[in-house]
Amino acid sequence: MDFTNPLVYGVPVFIAFILFELTYSKTHGDDHLYDWKDLAASGFMGIGSALLGPLFKVIFAIVLFEGVYELCNPEVNGVRQNFLGYQSFSYAWYVWLLCQLADDFTYYWFHRANHEIRILWAAHIVHHSSDNYNLGTAVRNGWFTILYKPLFYMWMPAIGFPPEMVVVCLGIEALWQFQLHSVYVPKLGFLEKIFNTHTMHQVHHAQNVEYLDKNHGGFLNIFDKMFGTWKELDDDIDVKYGVIHSPNSYNPVVILTHEFKDIWNDMKRSKNWRHKFMYVFGPPGWSHDGSTMTVKQQQKQFREYKQANPGLVFHRPN
């Protein structure tokens, strides 16, 4: 069966919603929500992703997924049989649901890896590099993630999901992720117990120490809750968006490459090959001399500070 990637229709919708939110913010006293230079940088990187996507992401994904699917699901008497011994999956409605759930599980670990492995963080930090949280930031995507994201999803066609089904589910996931980048949607009551919502994604984009590396989920928040990375938005905390080590530039080339440059500089700080390896594949913030701290080290220090100062409360300013 042939399917169209939902992102084909998503791009004009993205532009329309960004313009709508931009206009609404400027006419309702929220001038701070969008910065023109920042929006221009996000737009440039979004356009780049849109141009590179069909060339690398979709083609690479289709070729890779098709190859894996053919290898692991050969035809036997005209019927696809998975190498694990069962018939490959059909296009039944419940298989679509299972595929989307598998996609969500994979997205969680792909996203979490981007935050916990520095070389991947160097590609993903682009998306977090803006101090603003809006729909424009949603299209601020790094170009290098295109090269390795499909590798995380190879297992899905391997166990029998048709490649085109996987690609469609990836597109649906991207549409959901786009609309999460808005401060205008409040907490959603009961839905907060199941889905990854707008306020949860605000937590994910915050650089507040207690919020770092939280809420990696796609549609659902179940995997964050299962694996200890879920955190609810606290209305009393003043959220500061962006990253601790900001590129401090609106130049797209700097935004796309600054963390790779920092990795190279850190590798030159030590002649020990284990140190060099850790600067590339260890968690962001790792240092051989303790001059910088990982997220876990920062959060441990923060907890100890709060325990030593129990009367200290961090309120959102009026």
MOKAPE-V583070 format. One record per residue. N is the residue number from 0. RES is the residue in three letters. D_LAST is the distance of its C-alpha to the last C-alpha in Angstrom with 2 decimals. Layout:
N_RES_D_LAST, N_RES_D_LAST
This chain:
0_MET_55.62, 1_ASP_53.67, 2_PHE_49.94, 3_THR_47.56, 4_ASN_44.47, 5_PRO_41.49, 6_LEU_39.77, 7_VAL_42.42, 8_TYR_40.73, 9_GLY_37.21, 10_VAL_37.08, 11_PRO_37.21, 12_VAL_34.71, 13_PHE_32.30, 14_ILE_32.69, 15_ALA_32.26, 16_PHE_29.03, 17_ILE_27.56, 18_LEU_28.53, 19_PHE_27.14, 20_GLU_23.67, 21_LEU_23.78, 22_THR_24.79, 23_TYR_22.25, 24_SER_19.32, 25_LYS_20.78, 26_THR_21.40, 27_HIS_18.13, 28_GLY_15.63, 29_ASP_15.13, 30_ASP_17.27, 31_HIS_15.70, 32_LEU_17.07, 33_TYR_20.60, 34_ASP_22.17, 35_TRP_25.74, 36_LYS_27.41, 37_ASP_25.72, 38_LEU_26.77, 39_ALA_30.24, 40_ALA_30.57, 41_SER_29.52, 42_GLY_31.94, 43_PHE_34.74, 44_MET_34.45, 45_GLY_34.23, 46_ILE_37.39, 47_GLY_39.06, 48_SER_38.37, 49_ALA_39.75, 50_LEU_42.87, 51_LEU_43.44, 52_GLY_42.70, 53_PRO_45.94, 54_LEU_47.89, 55_PHE_46.80, 56_LYS_44.53, 57_VAL_46.43, 58_ILE_49.88, 59_PHE_49.35, 60_ALA_47.95, 61_ILE_50.79, 62_VAL_53.49, 63_LEU_52.13, 64_PHE_51.51, 65_GLU_54.88, 66_GLY_56.67, 67_VAL_55.18, 68_TYR_55.80, 69_GLU_59.42, 70_LEU_60.06, 71_CYS_58.65, 72_ASN_59.69, 73_PRO_63.26, 74_GLU_65.24, 75_VAL_67.93, 76_ASN_70.31, 77_GLY_67.78, 78_VAL_64.94, 79_ARG_62.03, 80_GLN_62.19, 81_ASN_59.44, 82_PHE_60.70, 83_LEU_59.35, 84_GLY_61.98, 85_TYR_60.36, 86_GLN_60.28, 87_SER_57.48, 88_PHE_54.72, 89_SER_55.23, 90_TYR_52.91, 91_ALA_52.46, 92_TRP_49.09, 93_TYR_48.41, 94_VAL_49.17, 95_TRP_46.45, 96_LEU_43.99, 97_LEU_45.30, 98_CYS_45.03, 99_GLN_41.40, 100_LEU_40.69, 101_ALA_42.62, 102_ASP_40.68, 103_ASP_37.36, 104_PHE_38.74, 105_THR_39.91, 106_TYR_36.70, 107_TYR_34.83, 108_TRP_37.23, 109_PHE_37.45, 110_HIS_33.68, 111_ARG_33.45, 112_ALA_36.36, 113_ASN_34.58, 114_HIS_31.87, 115_GLU_34.34, 116_ILE_37.29, 117_ARG_36.58, 118_ILE_39.07, 119_LEU_37.53, 120_TRP_34.00, 121_ALA_35.28, 122_ALA_35.95, 123_HIS_32.83, 124_ILE_30.27, 125_VAL_30.64, 126_HIS_28.66, 127_HIS_25.74, 128_SER_25.91, 129_SER_23.42, 130_ASP_19.83, 131_ASN_19.15, 132_TYR_19.33, 133_ASN_21.29, 134_LEU_24.82, 135_GLY_26.14, 136_THR_25.33, 137_ALA_27.39, 138_VAL_30.54, 139_ARG_29.91, 140_ASN_32.67, 141_GLY_34.84, 142_TRP_38.47, 143_PHE_40.04, 144_THR_38.79, 145_ILE_41.27, 146_LEU_44.11, 147_TYR_43.45, 148_LYS_41.39, 149_PRO_44.60, 150_LEU_46.04, 151_PHE_43.59, 152_TYR_44.81, 153_MET_48.55, 154_TRP_49.04, 155_MET_48.32, 156_PRO_51.38, 157_ALA_53.26, 158_ILE_53.04, 159_GLY_54.01, 160_PHE_51.14, 161_PRO_52.48, 162_PRO_50.97, 163_GLU_49.94, 164_MET_48.10, 165_VAL_46.11, 166_VAL_45.27, 167_VAL_44.09, 168_CYS_41.87, 169_LEU_40.38, 170_GLY_39.64, 171_ILE_38.01, 172_GLU_35.82, 173_ALA_34.72, 174_LEU_33.86, 175_TRP_31.63, 176_GLN_29.87, 177_PHE_29.21, 178_GLN_27.34, 179_LEU_25.00, 180_HIS_23.16, 181_SER_20.73, 182_VAL_17.06, 183_TYR_18.09, 184_VAL_19.96, 185_PRO_18.19, 186_LYS_19.81, 187_LEU_23.40, 188_GLY_24.45, 189_PHE_27.97, 190_LEU_28.24, 191_GLU_25.77, 192_LYS_28.63, 193_ILE_30.98, 194_PHE_29.52, 195_ASN_27.46, 196_THR_24.59, 197_HIS_21.89, 198_THR_19.15, 199_MET_21.77, 200_HIS_22.55, 201_GLN_18.98, 202_VAL_19.52, 203_HIS_22.82, 204_HIS_21.50, 205_ALA_18.86, 206_GLN_19.95, 207_ASN_18.05, 208_VAL_21.06, 209_GLU_20.86, 210_TYR_20.80, 211_LEU_23.70, 212_ASP_26.83, 213_LYS_25.62, 214_ASN_26.44, 215_HIS_29.46, 216_GLY_30.84, 217_GLY_32.11, 218_PHE_32.34, 219_LEU_32.17, 220_ASN_30.18, 221_ILE_33.28, 222_PHE_34.36, 223_ASP_31.04, 224_LYS_31.34, 225_MET_35.02, 226_PHE_34.69, 227_GLY_31.58, 228_THR_29.10, 229_TRP_26.85, 230_LYS_23.22, 231_GLU_20.78, 232_LEU_17.24, 233_ASP_14.88, 234_ASP_11.75, 235_ASP_10.16, 236_ILE_11.19, 237_ASP_9.69, 238_VAL_12.83, 239_LYS_14.76, 240_TYR_17.75, 241_GLY_21.20, 242_VAL_23.60, 243_ILE_23.74, 244_HIS_26.87, 245_SER_26.15, 246_PRO_29.14, 247_ASN_27.26, 248_SER_29.47, 249_TYR_29.76, 250_ASN_33.47, 251_PRO_34.35, 252_VAL_37.16, 253_VAL_34.95, 254_ILE_32.35, 255_LEU_35.24, 256_THR_37.12, 257_HIS_34.98, 258_GLU_34.85, 259_PHE_38.60, 260_LYS_39.14, 261_ASP_37.10, 262_ILE_39.23, 263_TRP_42.37, 264_ASN_41.29, 265_ASP_40.46, 266_MET_43.83, 267_LYS_45.57, 268_ARG_44.05, 269_SER_46.49, 270_LYS_50.11, 271_ASN_49.83, 272_TRP_50.14, 273_ARG_48.12, 274_HIS_45.21, 275_LYS_45.66, 276_PHE_45.70, 277_MET_42.47, 278_TYR_40.69, 279_VAL_41.65, 280_PHE_41.56, 281_GLY_39.47, 282_PRO_35.74, 283_PRO_33.42, 284_GLY_32.71, 285_TRP_36.06, 286_SER_37.95, 287_HIS_41.33, 288_ASP_40.33, 289_GLY_36.90, 290_SER_35.24, 291_THR_32.76, 292_MET_31.56, 293_THR_31.56, 294_VAL_28.64, 295_LYS_30.36, 296_GLN_30.78, 297_GLN_27.14, 298_GLN_26.02, 299_LYS_28.71, 300_GLN_27.54, 301_PHE_23.91, 302_ARG_25.21, 303_GLU_27.38, 304_TYR_24.60, 305_LYS_22.53, 306_GLN_25.75, 307_ALA_26.45, 308_ASN_23.02, 309_PRO_22.53, 310_GLY_20.05, 311_LEU_17.57, 312_VAL_14.57, 313_PHE_12.41, 314_HIS_8.93, 315_ARG_6.55, 316_PRO_3.81, 317_ASN_0.00
